Amino acid sequence: MCNHCVIEDVKKNMLSRRLLFKGAALAGAAIAAGTLSTPVLAQTARKVVDLTHAYDQHFPTFDGKPGIEFEWAAEIAKDGYQLHKLTIFEHTGTHIDAPLHFSADGASVDQLEPQKLVAPLVIIDITDRAKEDANTALEAADIERWISTNGEIPASALVALRSGWAAKVTTPAFRNDDAGKFAFPGFGKSATDLLQTLDTVAIGVDTLSLDPGNSADFAVHNSWLPAGRYGIEGLNNLEALPVKGATIIVGAPTHRGGTGGPARVLALV
C-alpha cells in the first residue's frame, strides 16, 4: 500500500473516532437534559435474563392444538445440511399480540414502532394471590399500591404481571383447573384503563392470556389492543428480575400483516 494511502486511512480512522466521541458526548448531554426521546437502557447491565420459553408441539396453547410443527426439508445424510419446514400459529409460545389481533385496522406486528420494543420494565407481583385464586386479576388498585411503594411508572414502560405461572408450563395446571376449565391470572380492565393514562406502551403476562382464564368477554384484549398498544403472553423468568430498574428488549417478528407472533424477549439488569 502506498504511503499516501496509509496516511489517508489514518486520517479517516481519526475522524471516525472523533465523530464517535462527539456522538457519545451529545447523547450524554441529551440524557442529562432529559431530551433523549428513547428509553435509557439499564446502566452497565450486569446480566441478561431470557424471558422466553423454548417451545415445541407440546407447549400449551389456547385452543389446545399444537402451535408449531416441524418437518425436515433437508437432512445431513441426504443433503449435506439441515433445514426444517415450520408450520406456526402466530399466538403460541412466548409471543406478541399486535393491535391487529383484536381490531380490523390496527397495526400489524411488523408495524410496531422499534422504539416501543425497548422499554423500561415494571413488574407487579400477584403471586401470593394467584396461589389462592387461579383466575385472579391485576387491577388498578395493584398499580396504585406499586406506585405508592416504588414511585411513578416510567414513561413508555412495559408493565408485566408476575403470578408465578411460568413454573406450571409443563403441567396441565398452566391452562386448566381440575375441572378442565381455563384457569390462570391476567390483567383486569381497571388496570389497563389506568395504564392507558400513564403512557405505557405494552403489558405482559407469564400466563396464557392477557385476560384471566375465566374471562367471558376478553375485555382487556378488546380495549388495550385496539388502543394501539401491544401485549406479550407467556413470559418466563420474571422471578429473576427486580420490580423496577430492568430494561426489556422485545424481539418482535416482522412478517408483513401479522397479528402477532413468537418473540425472543430479553431483560437487561
C-alpha positions as CSV (number, residue, x, y, z in Angstrom):
1,M,0.0,0.0,0.0
2,C,1.4,3.5,-0.9
3,N,2.4,6.0,1.8
4,H,-0.3,8.4,0.7
5,C,-3.0,5.6,1.1
6,V,-1.8,4.8,4.6
7,I,-1.9,8.5,5.6
8,E,-5.4,8.8,4.2
9,D,-6.6,5.7,6.1
10,V,-5.2,7.1,9.4
11,K,-7.0,10.4,8.8
12,K,-10.3,8.6,8.2
13,N,-9.9,6.5,11.3
14,M,-9.1,9.5,13.4
15,L,-12.1,11.4,12.0
16,S,-14.4,8.4,12.7
17,R,-13.2,8.2,16.3
18,R,-13.8,12.0,16.8
19,L,-17.3,11.6,15.5
20,L,-17.9,8.6,17.8
21,F,-16.7,10.5,20.8
22,K,-18.7,13.6,19.8
23,G,-21.9,11.5,19.3
24,A,-21.4,9.9,22.8
25,A,-20.9,13.3,24.4
26,L,-24.1,14.6,22.7
27,A,-26.1,11.6,23.8
28,G,-24.8,12.1,27.4
29,A,-25.8,15.7,27.3
30,A,-29.3,14.8,26.0
31,I,-29.7,12.2,28.8
32,A,-28.6,14.8,31.4
33,A,-31.0,17.4,29.9
34,G,-33.9,14.8,29.7
35,T,-34.3,15.4,26.0
36,L,-33.5,11.9,24.8
37,S,-36.7,10.5,23.4
38,T,-35.9,6.8,23.6
39,P,-35.9,4.8,26.8
40,V,-32.5,4.7,28.5
41,L,-31.1,1.2,28.9
42,A,-30.3,-0.1,32.4
43,Q,-26.8,1.3,33.0
44,T,-23.9,-1.2,32.7
45,A,-26.1,-4.3,32.6
46,R,-24.7,-6.9,34.9
47,K,-26.7,-9.8,33.3
48,V,-29.2,-10.7,30.6
49,V,-32.3,-12.6,31.6
50,D,-34.1,-14.6,28.9
51,L,-37.9,-14.1,29.4
52,T,-38.7,-16.6,26.6
53,H,-39.9,-20.2,26.8
54,A,-38.4,-22.6,24.4
55,Y,-41.4,-24.3,22.8
56,D,-42.4,-27.3,20.7
57,Q,-45.6,-29.0,19.6
58,H,-46.3,-29.9,23.3
59,F,-46.3,-26.3,24.5
60,P,-49.8,-25.3,26.0
61,T,-52.0,-23.3,23.6
62,F,-55.3,-21.5,24.0
63,D,-57.2,-23.9,21.6
64,G,-55.3,-27.0,22.7
65,K,-53.9,-27.6,19.2
66,P,-50.1,-27.8,18.6
67,G,-48.8,-24.3,18.0
68,I,-45.8,-25.4,15.9
69,E,-45.0,-28.4,13.7
70,F,-41.6,-29.4,12.4
71,E,-40.8,-31.2,9.2
72,W,-37.4,-31.9,7.8
73,A,-36.9,-30.1,4.5
74,A,-33.2,-31.1,4.3
75,E,-31.0,-33.5,6.2
76,I,-27.3,-34.0,6.6
77,A,-27.3,-37.6,5.4
78,K,-29.1,-36.7,2.2
79,D,-28.4,-33.1,1.5
80,G,-25.3,-32.2,3.4
81,Y,-27.0,-29.6,5.6
82,Q,-30.1,-29.4,7.8
83,L,-33.3,-27.3,7.4
84,H,-36.7,-27.5,9.0
85,K,-40.0,-26.5,7.4
86,L,-42.1,-24.9,10.2
87,T,-45.8,-24.6,10.4
88,I,-46.5,-22.0,13.2
89,F,-49.7,-20.4,14.6
90,E,-48.9,-16.8,15.4
91,H,-50.2,-16.9,19.0
92,T,-48.1,-19.7,20.5
93,G,-45.2,-19.9,22.9
94,T,-43.9,-16.6,24.3
95,H,-45.5,-14.3,21.8
96,I,-46.7,-10.8,20.9
97,D,-50.3,-9.7,20.5
98,A,-50.3,-6.8,18.0
99,P,-53.2,-4.3,17.8
100,L,-54.4,-6.0,14.6
101,H,-55.1,-9.2,16.7
102,F,-58.3,-7.6,18.1
103,S,-59.1,-4.8,15.6
104,A,-59.8,-4.7,11.9
105,D,-57.4,-1.9,11.1
106,G,-54.8,-1.9,14.0
107,A,-51.1,-2.0,13.5
108,S,-49.7,-5.4,12.4
109,V,-46.7,-6.9,14.2
110,D,-44.3,-5.6,11.5
111,Q,-45.6,-2.1,12.0
112,L,-44.8,-1.9,15.8
113,E,-42.5,1.1,16.3
114,P,-39.0,-0.1,17.1
115,Q,-38.6,2.4,20.0
116,K,-41.6,0.7,21.7
117,L,-39.8,-2.6,21.6
118,V,-37.1,-1.4,24.0
119,A,-38.7,-0.2,27.3
120,P,-38.3,0.2,31.0
121,L,-39.7,-2.9,32.6
122,V,-42.1,-2.7,35.5
123,I,-43.2,-5.9,37.3
124,I,-46.2,-6.1,39.5
125,D,-46.3,-9.3,41.6
126,I,-49.6,-11.0,42.5
127,T,-48.1,-14.5,43.1
128,D,-49.5,-14.9,46.6
129,R,-53.0,-14.1,45.5
130,A,-52.7,-16.4,42.4
131,K,-52.0,-19.3,44.8
132,E,-55.4,-18.8,46.3
133,D,-57.3,-17.8,43.2
134,A,-56.1,-19.1,39.8
135,N,-58.2,-16.5,37.9
136,T,-57.2,-13.5,40.0
137,A,-56.8,-10.3,38.0
138,L,-54.3,-7.4,38.4
139,E,-56.5,-4.4,39.0
140,A,-56.0,-0.6,39.2
141,A,-55.5,-0.8,43.0
142,D,-52.5,-3.1,42.5
143,I,-50.9,-0.5,40.2
144,E,-51.6,2.3,42.7
145,R,-50.0,0.3,45.5
146,W,-47.0,-0.4,43.3
147,I,-46.6,3.4,42.6
148,S,-47.0,4.2,46.3
149,T,-44.2,1.8,47.2
150,N,-41.9,2.2,44.2
151,G,-42.5,5.6,42.7
152,E,-44.1,6.6,39.3
153,I,-44.2,4.2,36.4
154,P,-41.6,5.4,33.9
155,A,-42.8,6.8,30.6
156,S,-43.0,4.3,27.7
157,A,-42.8,1.4,30.1
158,L,-43.9,-2.2,29.6
159,V,-45.8,-3.4,32.7
160,A,-45.7,-7.1,33.4
161,L,-47.8,-9.2,35.7
162,R,-45.8,-11.7,37.7
163,S,-48.0,-14.6,39.0
164,G,-45.6,-17.5,39.3
165,W,-47.5,-19.3,36.5
166,A,-44.5,-19.9,34.3
167,A,-43.4,-22.7,36.6
168,K,-46.6,-24.6,35.7
169,V,-45.8,-24.5,31.9
170,T,-45.1,-28.3,31.7
171,T,-48.2,-29.2,33.6
172,P,-52.0,-29.1,32.7
173,A,-52.4,-26.5,35.5
174,F,-50.8,-23.9,33.3
175,R,-54.0,-23.9,31.2
176,N,-56.8,-25.6,33.2
177,D,-58.2,-26.2,36.7
178,D,-59.1,-29.7,37.9
179,A,-62.5,-29.5,36.2
180,G,-60.8,-28.8,32.8
181,K,-61.8,-25.1,32.7
182,F,-59.5,-22.3,31.8
183,A,-57.8,-21.0,35.0
184,F,-54.9,-18.5,35.0
185,P,-54.3,-14.9,36.2
186,G,-54.4,-11.9,33.9
187,F,-55.0,-8.2,33.8
188,G,-58.3,-6.6,34.8
189,K,-59.7,-3.8,32.7
190,S,-59.4,-1.3,35.5
191,A,-55.7,-1.8,35.4
192,T,-55.3,-1.4,31.7
193,D,-57.6,1.6,31.7
194,L,-55.3,3.2,34.2
195,L,-52.2,2.2,32.3
196,Q,-53.5,3.9,29.2
197,T,-53.4,7.2,31.0
198,L,-49.7,6.6,32.1
199,D,-48.0,6.4,28.7
200,T,-47.5,2.7,29.0
201,V,-46.6,1.1,25.6
202,A,-47.3,-2.6,26.4
203,I,-48.3,-5.2,29.0
204,G,-47.1,-8.7,29.6
205,V,-48.1,-11.8,31.4
206,D,-46.5,-15.1,32.5
207,T,-49.7,-16.9,31.6
208,L,-51.6,-18.0,28.5
209,S,-53.6,-14.8,28.0
210,L,-53.7,-11.1,28.8
211,D,-57.2,-11.7,30.3
212,P,-57.8,-14.1,33.2
213,G,-58.8,-17.6,32.3
214,N,-62.4,-17.2,33.4
215,S,-62.9,-14.0,31.3
216,A,-66.1,-14.2,29.3
217,D,-65.6,-11.1,27.2
218,F,-61.8,-10.6,26.7
219,A,-62.3,-7.1,28.0
220,V,-58.5,-6.4,28.1
221,H,-57.9,-7.7,24.6
222,N,-60.8,-5.7,23.3
223,S,-59.7,-2.4,24.8
224,W,-55.9,-2.5,25.1
225,L,-55.0,-3.7,21.6
226,P,-57.4,-1.5,19.6
227,A,-56.0,1.4,21.5
228,G,-52.7,0.9,19.6
229,R,-50.8,-0.9,22.3
230,Y,-49.4,-4.4,22.3
231,G,-49.1,-7.3,24.7
232,I,-46.8,-10.2,25.4
233,E,-48.2,-13.6,26.6
234,G,-46.2,-16.5,28.0
235,L,-43.3,-14.6,29.6
236,N,-40.7,-16.7,31.6
237,N,-38.3,-16.0,34.4
238,L,-39.9,-12.8,35.7
239,E,-38.9,-14.1,39.2
240,A,-35.3,-13.4,38.3
241,L,-35.9,-9.7,38.0
242,P,-36.4,-6.7,40.3
243,V,-39.8,-5.0,40.2
244,K,-38.2,-1.9,38.6
245,G,-34.9,-0.9,37.0
246,A,-34.6,-3.5,34.2
247,T,-34.9,-2.8,30.5
248,I,-36.9,-5.2,28.3
249,I,-36.0,-5.9,24.7
250,V,-38.7,-7.5,22.6
251,G,-37.5,-9.3,19.5
252,A,-40.8,-8.9,17.6
253,P,-41.3,-10.9,14.3
254,T,-41.7,-8.8,11.2
255,H,-43.9,-10.9,8.9
256,R,-46.0,-8.4,7.0
257,G,-49.6,-8.1,8.1
258,G,-49.1,-10.4,11.1
259,T,-51.5,-10.2,14.1
260,G,-48.6,-11.2,16.4
261,G,-46.1,-14.0,16.6
262,P,-43.5,-15.8,18.6
263,A,-40.8,-13.5,20.0
264,R,-37.5,-13.7,21.8
265,V,-37.8,-11.4,24.8
266,L,-34.8,-10.4,26.9
267,A,-34.3,-8.2,30.0
268,L,-31.1,-6.3,30.9
269,V,-30.4,-5.6,34.6
